[in-house]
């Protein structure tokens, strides 16, 4: 790999780096799973988000967006993407590892980070791609929350893919109490998607899981 790339936090929607960042976002993320430009701008300004850009020779070549809610000991990797011209160079893994190192509490403690991932258990034309994506995260140390079928509460027209929740664990985490996971989902639904923390879809997600959610 070439010399290490710079990883910087994006803090404004008016700087030139935002336009490069947004083009990669719009080109890489399924349109049905995208947020609006205005919504992304709001995330850039918020204190409970880290919107990171990876640069090479001052050019934005990759991005990641992590939700790190105040007063909570977990995070959510909401989006990650590498510019098309720079894929298959090992940058995705490097971006992920460095993004996880930045997922810290205000006191500098590492936290487990959830990932919303298209399920490879759904019969669809891109099933092999979904399986490769999940294997990519597994190679980086992520695990899947067993028995859970995640519902992405993103508004928009058309159906959303079936989804799994994966997690990059901290401190050798092997399971999650159902009550704690329920609180995490309430925080995500409210803080990430502007839904009510009492949204009935949360109960639906947790319907078939045990009191201790196993990681597999």
C-alpha positions in Angstrom: 0.0 0.0 0.0 1.3 3.5 -0.7 2.2 5.9 2.1 -0.4 6.1 4.9 -3.5 8.2 4.1 -4.7 11.0 6.2 -7.9 10.4 8.1 -9.6 13.7 9.0 -12.9 14.6 10.6 -15.2 16.6 8.3 -16.8 19.5 10.2 -18.4 21.7 7.6 -20.6 21.3 4.5 -19.1 24.3 2.8 -15.5 23.2 2.6 -14.4 21.6 -0.7 -13.8 18.2 0.9 -17.5 17.9 1.5 -18.3 17.9 -2.2 -15.8 15.1 -2.8 -17.1 13.2 0.2 -20.7 13.6 -1.0 -19.9 12.4 -4.5 -18.4 9.2 -3.1 -21.4 8.7 -0.8 -24.0 9.2 -3.6 -22.1 6.9 -6.0 -21.4 4.1 -3.4 -24.5 3.8 -1.3 -27.7 2.2 -2.6 -30.1 5.1 -3.3 -32.8 3.5 -1.2 -30.4 3.5 1.8 -29.2 7.0 1.4 -30.1 10.0 3.5 -30.7 13.4 1.9 -27.9 15.9 1.4 -29.5 18.2 4.0 -29.6 15.3 6.5 -26.0 14.4 5.9 -25.0 18.1 6.4 -26.8 18.0 9.8 -24.8 14.9 10.7 -21.5 16.6 9.9 -22.4 19.4 12.3 -23.6 17.2 15.2 -21.4 16.5 18.2 -22.6 12.9 18.4 -21.3 12.0 14.9 -17.8 11.5 13.6 -17.8 12.0 9.8 -14.4 10.9 8.6 -12.7 11.4 5.3 -9.6 9.5 4.1 -7.3 11.6 1.9 -4.5 10.8 -0.4 -2.5 13.7 -1.9 -5.3 16.0 -0.5 -8.0 14.1 -2.4 -10.9 12.5 -0.6 -10.8 8.8 -1.5 -13.0 7.2 1.2 -15.4 8.0 4.0 -16.9 6.6 7.2 -19.7 8.0 9.4 -20.0 6.9 13.1 -22.8 7.7 15.5 -21.5 8.0 19.0 -24.4 9.0 21.2 -23.6 11.1 24.3 -23.8 9.2 27.6 -23.9 5.8 25.9 -21.2 3.1 25.7 -21.7 2.0 22.1 -21.6 3.4 18.6 -23.0 2.7 15.1 -21.0 2.6 11.9 -23.7 4.1 9.7 -21.8 4.3 6.4 -18.5 3.4 5.0 -17.4 3.7 1.3 -14.3 3.9 -0.8 -14.1 5.8 -4.1 -14.5 3.5 -7.1 -11.0 4.1 -8.5 -9.4 3.2 -5.2 -11.2 -0.1 -4.4 -9.4 -3.5 -4.1 -6.3 -1.8 -2.6 -6.8 -2.7 1.0 -8.2 0.7 1.8 -11.5 -0.6 3.1 -9.9 -2.6 5.9 -7.5 0.2 6.8 -10.4 2.7 6.9 -12.4 0.3 9.1 -9.6 -0.3 11.6 -8.8 3.4 11.9 -12.5 4.3 12.2 -12.9 1.8 15.1 -9.9 3.3 16.9 -11.7 6.7 16.8 -14.9 5.2 18.3 -14.3 6.4 21.9 -16.3 7.8 24.8 -15.5 11.3 26.1 -13.1 9.6 28.5 -11.3 7.9 25.8 -12.7 4.4 26.3 -13.3 2.1 23.3 -16.9 1.0 22.8 -18.6 -1.7 20.8 -19.8 -0.5 17.4 -22.9 -1.8 15.6 -23.1 -2.2 11.8 -26.3 -2.4 9.8 -25.5 -4.9 7.0 -27.7 -6.2 4.2 -28.5 -9.8 5.0 -27.0 -12.7 3.0 -29.9 -14.9 4.1 -32.3 -13.2 1.7 -32.8 -14.7 -1.8 -31.8 -11.9 -4.1 -29.6 -11.2 -7.1 -26.8 -9.7 -5.0 -26.7 -12.4 -2.4 -23.1 -13.4 -3.2 -22.1 -9.7 -2.9 -23.8 -9.5 0.5 -22.1 -12.6 1.7 -18.7 -11.2 0.7 -19.4 -8.0 2.5 -20.3 -9.9 5.7 -17.1 -12.0 5.4 -15.2 -8.8 4.9 -16.4 -7.5 8.3 -15.9 -10.9 9.9 -12.2 -10.9 8.8 -11.9 -7.6 10.6 -13.3 -9.0 13.9 -17.0 -8.4 13.6 -19.7 -10.8 14.7 -23.4 -11.1 13.9 -26.2 -10.8 16.4 -27.8 -14.2 16.4 -31.5 -14.6 15.7 -32.1 -11.0 15.0 -33.7 -9.6 11.8 -33.0 -5.8 11.8 -35.5 -3.3 10.4 -33.9 -0.2 8.9 -36.3 2.7 9.7 -35.2 4.9 6.9 -38.1 6.7 5.2 -38.5 6.6 1.4 -40.3 4.9 -1.5 -39.8 1.2 -2.2 -38.8 -1.7 -0.1 -35.7 -2.0 1.9 -33.4 -5.1 1.9 -33.6 -7.6 4.8 -30.8 -6.7 7.2 -28.6 -8.1 9.9 -26.9 -6.3 12.8 -23.2 -7.0 13.2 -21.0 -5.7 15.9 -17.3 -4.9 16.4 -17.0 -5.9 20.0 -14.9 -4.3 22.7 -13.4 -6.0 25.8 -14.0 -9.5 24.5 -17.8 -9.1 24.3 -19.5 -12.4 23.7 -23.2 -11.6 24.3 -25.5 -8.6 24.9 -28.3 -8.5 27.4 -31.6 -8.1 25.5 -32.6 -5.1 27.7 -29.3 -3.3 26.8 -29.7 -4.0 23.1 -33.3 -2.7 23.3 -31.9 0.6 24.8 -29.3 0.8 22.0 -32.0 0.3 19.4 -34.2 3.0 21.0 -31.2 5.4 20.9 -30.4 4.6 17.2 -34.1 4.9 16.1 -34.3 8.3 17.8 -30.8 9.7 17.2 -30.0 8.3 13.8 -33.5 8.1 12.1 -35.6 10.7 14.0 -38.1 7.9 15.0 -39.8 7.5 18.3 -37.8 5.5 20.9 -41.0 3.6 21.4 -41.3 2.6 17.7 -43.1 -0.8 17.5 -40.5 -2.1 15.0 -38.0 -2.3 17.9 -40.2 -4.9 19.6 -40.5 -6.7 16.3 -36.7 -6.9 15.9 -36.3 -8.3 19.4 -39.3 -10.7 19.2 -37.3 -13.9 18.5 -34.1 -13.2 20.5 -33.3 -14.6 23.9 -32.6 -12.6 27.1 -28.9 -12.8 26.3 -28.3 -12.1 22.6 -25.5 -14.3 21.4 -22.8 -13.2 19.0 -21.9 -15.6 16.2 
